[in-house]
Amino acid sequence: MEILIKYCKKEHNIFQGCDTIRFGTFDYFRDKNSSFTVADPGEATFQLTSAGNPLVLSGDQTAILTDGRWTAAGNSNRPFMRAEEGAKIIKSTEFPNCYIFCTCRFHELYNKKEFAQKFDPNYDSSYMITNVPLFIRGLAQVLLTQFRLEDLTESDAEKLKDLPIVDIKDVGLQVYSGAVAYVESREQVFSQETFEESLKNIPNRYQVLFLKEKRDEYQREFRYVFVFSHPMLGILSVKKDPKTVNLNLLKHVGKSQALDD
């Protein structure tokens, strides 16, 4: 069983008295100032871009780029896409905003402060996760227990409110996990001649969850993505800001009671 490491500030070490844990989000890291060590505007994205040369794609090729929705050019039976010289055709894949919990795979420098501070200069502590399946099940449980309607983006919260109350209870949580793959670029550039070959390198929407660029390879990241969804609405997007949850579930089923003399 693989051992995972979580780097943090000492006051956030859950094995040294901290009883809360924080989930990041894709948008939080996408929008973070570039001076922030782990900022990444390309989190959970991938882009297929034309080289800008004169280009004519067939109906089948066009359907791939537009998820089958292209009808603006050609006729209804054989739509096509034309790009003149210098024009760009771009297909972007961006996963909805979800909660993520990032860890580091075990390595020989796991207990070195110098390594921890590559993630954040303020990190001065870490903890080792030795029973990963049990730990993640526990995280999913506390997140599910403390998830609220106001955690969703305004548009998705409104969609959920419009459902009959009997259907709202069908919101579910799925956890995806994997080691991050580090690639030279999350953009694939294609020409008329290389279109078919380029398609072979396009990750699906779940593979983009675990793609980062080579510059971040030192992180040795193993991440968990917590995806809320509904059978009628699909994946639900959460707000950009990270969410902090309390690990002591008992605190949510009662409160302190003073005794009278």
PyMOL commands that set and color helices and strands:
alter all, ss='L'
color gray80, all
select helices_A, chain A and resi 10-12+26-30+59-65+113-116+132-146+149-151+154-161+165-168+195-199+207-210+214-219+249-252
alter helices_A, ss='H'
color red, helices_A
select strands_A, chain A and resi 4-8+20-25+45-50+55-57+81-83+90-94+99-105+125-129+172-179+181-183+187-190+211-213+221-230+234-235+243-246
alter strands_A, ss='S'
color yellow, strands_A
deselect
rebuild
show_as cartoon
